[in-house]
Amino acid sequence: MPNYEPLSAISTSENARIPFARMSSYYFFYFTLFGSLLPFFGLYMQSLDFSALQIGQVMAVLIGTKIVAPYFWGWLADHSGHIVRWVRVCIGVATLASVGLLYSESFWGLLTVVGLFSFFWHGGLPLFEAYTFSQLGQQKARYGQVRLWGSIGFIAAVLLIGQVLEQWGIEWLPWLVIGLFFVLWLTTWLAQDRISRPANLSSARFSAVLRSPVVWSLLLVAFLGQFSHGTYYNFFSIDLVANGYSKTTIAWLWALGVAAEILVFFWMVKLFHCCSVRALILTSLVLTLLRWQLNIWGIDSLAILALAQILHAASFGLFHAAALHLIDHYFSGANRGRGQAVYAASSQGMGGALGALAAGITWTLGGAMLSYMVSTLAVVLAIIIAWRWLRPV
């Protein structure tokens, strides 16, 4: 296993070769879609008279396709050498499939459409993550400075769409989603598809890396961390509406969380220089634990909810940047695409899907208290695993 080397200085000539603007535009519009779906799709399904369990099932499918899709597309990209070509295919087909939202208002119809477009949509991000790290090279600590544009896109979408839906009604959400898919597909043509077919493509080496304690413990911690977000992603907005908050206030709370995330991405280079990856991940988990407790006990206080949202900087931003940094270190070269895919499948895929499903069940049985306590338990287990086995070398 290679040593985990300190970050090197960044030269001006190296900066010039990195297409920051082209990469940032993809992240910006990719996460405008999340900004339209995560805060408002549950409310849209509620307007169709879906039960909490049905909402949890649809959201589980929306996220659960990340279990299979990333690895499938990552395998194609690693073996063909055409990363960006497959990104274009994924987002193009997802755009066409999203049109089905206009014609599906039944549970099974919406479940089918969501499953179809999300399989292709989720295939695009880990491929583009691999492309981004290949472009950054030795400057991968600067990933946060590219990824923060995704967070900016999320904020823009949440605030603008929140205003639109407040004025026009939640029934306009499918049209907005389709339009954003089309714009995202256009941005894929800004990236240059450089053919790269490494000679050392080795499934054996990939398997050996996957079996190392630091990698499997990271994947397990990522699964548990994302699982714990199931209640927040799927029922936070619904909980706020039930407690008298307006859609505009909800949009601003979501935006606040992502704004805090942006600050973390901006400072990640300095954080990597002064702290170990293990310390950053453990810190993020402890603050995630605090966040879910604030969501339980602070629902009547806008100030406490705002503080909980600021902790999104740790529960998602800090953890995600640190974990991807570590994944790219261990899955390099010919295994880069599949490494990103395995991480996406373990965390946002399996963790997100089972988290959404568990949230739907626990919300039905015991409401917010039970759901957030299950999320808290998952984070406690993640902290134990990270403390014991997550020791990068």
TAQUI-V298176 format. One record per residue. N is the residue number from 1. RES is the residue in one small letter. PHI is phi in whole degrees, 0 to 359 (NA if undefined). Layout:
n=N res=RES phi=PHI
n=N res=RES phi=PHI
//
This chain:
n=1 res=m phi=NA
n=2 res=p phi=293
n=3 res=n phi=290
n=4 res=y phi=271
n=5 res=e phi=283
n=6 res=p phi=297
n=7 res=l phi=289
n=8 res=s phi=268
n=9 res=a phi=291
n=10 res=i phi=256
n=11 res=s phi=265
n=12 res=t phi=294
n=13 res=s phi=294
n=14 res=e phi=293
n=15 res=n phi=300
n=16 res=a phi=294
n=17 res=r phi=274
n=18 res=i phi=264
n=19 res=p phi=281
n=20 res=f phi=302
n=21 res=a phi=296
n=22 res=r phi=293
n=23 res=m phi=291
n=24 res=s phi=296
n=25 res=s phi=296
n=26 res=y phi=295
n=27 res=y phi=299
n=28 res=f phi=303
n=29 res=f phi=279
n=30 res=y phi=299
n=31 res=f phi=272
n=32 res=t phi=294
n=33 res=l phi=294
n=34 res=f phi=296
n=35 res=g phi=293
n=36 res=s phi=267
n=37 res=l phi=266
n=38 res=l phi=298
n=39 res=p phi=284
n=40 res=f phi=242
n=41 res=f phi=291
n=42 res=g phi=297
n=43 res=l phi=294
n=44 res=y phi=297
n=45 res=m phi=292
n=46 res=q phi=297
n=47 res=s phi=292
n=48 res=l phi=269
n=49 res=d phi=69
n=50 res=f phi=284
n=51 res=s phi=281
n=52 res=a phi=300
n=53 res=l phi=294
n=54 res=q phi=294
n=55 res=i phi=299
n=56 res=g phi=299
n=57 res=q phi=291
n=58 res=v phi=295
n=59 res=m phi=293
n=60 res=a phi=295
n=61 res=v phi=291
n=62 res=l phi=304
n=63 res=i phi=271
n=64 res=g phi=293
n=65 res=t phi=296
n=66 res=k phi=291
n=67 res=i phi=290
n=68 res=v phi=256
n=69 res=a phi=304
n=70 res=p phi=301
n=71 res=y phi=292
n=72 res=f phi=300
n=73 res=w phi=289
n=74 res=g phi=296
n=75 res=w phi=297
n=76 res=l phi=299
n=77 res=a phi=294
n=78 res=d phi=296
n=79 res=h phi=274
n=80 res=s phi=263
n=81 res=g phi=83
n=82 res=h phi=255
n=83 res=i phi=292
n=84 res=v phi=293
n=85 res=r phi=302
n=86 res=w phi=287
n=87 res=v phi=298
n=88 res=r phi=297
n=89 res=v phi=297
n=90 res=c phi=302
n=91 res=i phi=288
n=92 res=g phi=297
n=93 res=v phi=291
n=94 res=a phi=299
n=95 res=t phi=298
n=96 res=l phi=297
n=97 res=a phi=293
n=98 res=s phi=293
n=99 res=v phi=301
n=100 res=g phi=299
n=101 res=l phi=298
n=102 res=l phi=287
n=103 res=y phi=242
n=104 res=s phi=237
n=105 res=e phi=238
n=106 res=s phi=274
n=107 res=f phi=301
n=108 res=w phi=291
n=109 res=g phi=295
n=110 res=l phi=293
n=111 res=l phi=300
n=112 res=t phi=293
n=113 res=v phi=296
n=114 res=v phi=297
n=115 res=g phi=299
n=116 res=l phi=289
n=117 res=f phi=289
n=118 res=s phi=287
n=119 res=f phi=300
n=120 res=f phi=278
n=121 res=w phi=300
n=122 res=h phi=288
n=123 res=g phi=289
n=124 res=g phi=284
n=125 res=l phi=292
n=126 res=p phi=298
n=127 res=l phi=296
n=128 res=f phi=289
n=129 res=e phi=298
n=130 res=a phi=297
n=131 res=y phi=299
n=132 res=t phi=298
n=133 res=f phi=293
n=134 res=s phi=293
n=135 res=q phi=285
n=136 res=l phi=287
n=137 res=g phi=60
n=138 res=q phi=285
n=139 res=q phi=261
n=140 res=k phi=295
n=141 res=a phi=296
n=142 res=r phi=273
n=143 res=y phi=307
n=144 res=g phi=301
n=145 res=q phi=287
n=146 res=v phi=271
n=147 res=r phi=294
n=148 res=l phi=298
n=149 res=w phi=292
n=150 res=g phi=294
n=151 res=s phi=293
n=152 res=i phi=297
n=153 res=g phi=297
n=154 res=f phi=298
n=155 res=i phi=298
n=156 res=a phi=302
n=157 res=a phi=293
n=158 res=v phi=300
n=159 res=l phi=290
n=160 res=l phi=290
n=161 res=i phi=292
n=162 res=g phi=302
n=163 res=q phi=292
n=164 res=v phi=297
n=165 res=l phi=291
n=166 res=e phi=296
n=167 res=q phi=273
n=168 res=w phi=262
n=169 res=g phi=112
n=170 res=i phi=294
n=171 res=e phi=293
n=172 res=w phi=277
n=173 res=l phi=303
n=174 res=p phi=303
n=175 res=w phi=298
n=176 res=l phi=295
n=177 res=v phi=297
n=178 res=i phi=298
n=179 res=g phi=298
n=180 res=l phi=292
n=181 res=f phi=300
n=182 res=f phi=295
n=183 res=v phi=296
n=184 res=l phi=299
n=185 res=w phi=299
n=186 res=l phi=298
n=187 res=t phi=291
n=188 res=t phi=295
n=189 res=w phi=277
n=190 res=l phi=278
n=191 res=a phi=277
n=192 res=q phi=266
n=193 res=d phi=270
n=194 res=r phi=267
n=195 res=i phi=289
n=196 res=s phi=219
n=197 res=r phi=237
n=198 res=p phi=300
n=199 res=a phi=284
n=200 res=n phi=262
n=201 res=l phi=296
n=202 res=s phi=220
n=203 res=s phi=292
n=204 res=a phi=297
n=205 res=r phi=295
n=206 res=f phi=300
n=207 res=s phi=295
n=208 res=a phi=295
n=209 res=v phi=296
n=210 res=l phi=298
n=211 res=r phi=275
n=212 res=s phi=293
n=213 res=p phi=305
n=214 res=v phi=293
n=215 res=v phi=284
n=216 res=w phi=292
n=217 res=s phi=290
n=218 res=l phi=297
n=219 res=l phi=296
n=220 res=l phi=291
n=221 res=v phi=295
n=222 res=a phi=296
n=223 res=f phi=300
n=224 res=l phi=293
n=225 res=g phi=297
n=226 res=q phi=289
n=227 res=f phi=304
n=228 res=s phi=294
n=229 res=h phi=278
n=230 res=g phi=302
n=231 res=t phi=296
n=232 res=y phi=298
n=233 res=y phi=296
n=234 res=n phi=259
n=235 res=f phi=231
n=236 res=f phi=300
n=237 res=s phi=296
n=238 res=i phi=297
n=239 res=d phi=297
n=240 res=l phi=293
n=241 res=v phi=300
n=242 res=a phi=296
n=243 res=n phi=259
n=244 res=g phi=91
n=245 res=y phi=276
n=246 res=s phi=280
n=247 res=k phi=296
n=248 res=t phi=294
n=249 res=t phi=297
n=250 res=i phi=300
n=251 res=a phi=299
n=252 res=w phi=293
n=253 res=l phi=294
n=254 res=w phi=299
n=255 res=a phi=296
n=256 res=l phi=299
n=257 res=g phi=300
n=258 res=v phi=285
n=259 res=a phi=297
n=260 res=a phi=296
n=261 res=e phi=299
n=262 res=i phi=300
n=263 res=l phi=299
n=264 res=v phi=295
n=265 res=f phi=301
n=266 res=f phi=294
n=267 res=w phi=263
n=268 res=m phi=298
n=269 res=v phi=301
n=270 res=k phi=292
n=271 res=l phi=296
n=272 res=f phi=294
n=273 res=h phi=286
n=274 res=c phi=258
n=275 res=c phi=228
n=276 res=s phi=283
n=277 res=v phi=298
n=278 res=r phi=300
n=279 res=a phi=297
n=280 res=l phi=294
n=281 res=i phi=292
n=282 res=l phi=296
n=283 res=t phi=299
n=284 res=s phi=297
n=285 res=l phi=291
n=286 res=v phi=297
n=287 res=l phi=289
n=288 res=t phi=295
n=289 res=l phi=303
n=290 res=l phi=297
n=291 res=r phi=300
n=292 res=w phi=292
n=293 res=q phi=291
n=294 res=l phi=295
n=295 res=n phi=293
n=296 res=i phi=287
n=297 res=w phi=267
n=298 res=g phi=249
n=299 res=i phi=298
n=300 res=d phi=270
n=301 res=s phi=242
n=302 res=l phi=297
n=303 res=a phi=295
n=304 res=i phi=292
n=305 res=l phi=298
n=306 res=a phi=296
n=307 res=l phi=298
n=308 res=a phi=299
n=309 res=q phi=293
n=310 res=i phi=299
n=311 res=l phi=290
n=312 res=h phi=299
n=313 res=a phi=303
n=314 res=a phi=269
n=315 res=s phi=296
n=316 res=f phi=246
n=317 res=g phi=301
n=318 res=l phi=296
n=319 res=f phi=297
n=320 res=h phi=299
n=321 res=a phi=295
n=322 res=a phi=293
n=323 res=a phi=294
n=324 res=l phi=296
n=325 res=h phi=302
n=326 res=l phi=289
n=327 res=i phi=299
n=328 res=d phi=293
n=329 res=h phi=293
n=330 res=y phi=276
n=331 res=f phi=255
n=332 res=s phi=251
n=333 res=g phi=58
n=334 res=a phi=292
n=335 res=n phi=260
n=336 res=r phi=297
n=337 res=g phi=297
n=338 res=r phi=290
n=339 res=g phi=297
n=340 res=q phi=297
n=341 res=a phi=294
n=342 res=v phi=297
n=343 res=y phi=297
n=344 res=a phi=297
n=345 res=a phi=294
n=346 res=s phi=287
n=347 res=s phi=272
n=348 res=q phi=290
n=349 res=g phi=279
n=350 res=m phi=295
n=351 res=g phi=297
n=352 res=g phi=293
n=353 res=a phi=293
n=354 res=l phi=292
n=355 res=g phi=294
n=356 res=a phi=294
n=357 res=l phi=294
n=358 res=a phi=296
n=359 res=a phi=297
n=360 res=g phi=297
n=361 res=i phi=289
n=362 res=t phi=291
n=363 res=w phi=294
n=364 res=t phi=293
n=365 res=l phi=279
n=366 res=g phi=218
n=367 res=g phi=70
n=368 res=a phi=298
n=369 res=m phi=302
n=370 res=l phi=295
n=371 res=s phi=297
n=372 res=y phi=288
n=373 res=m phi=289
n=374 res=v phi=295
n=375 res=s phi=299
n=376 res=t phi=297
n=377 res=l phi=299
n=378 res=a phi=298
n=379 res=v phi=292
n=380 res=v phi=302
n=381 res=l phi=296
n=382 res=a phi=297
n=383 res=i phi=297
n=384 res=i phi=299
n=385 res=i phi=294
n=386 res=a phi=297
n=387 res=w phi=294
n=388 res=r phi=275
n=389 res=w phi=243
n=390 res=l phi=277
n=391 res=r phi=230
n=392 res=p phi=301
n=393 res=v phi=240
//
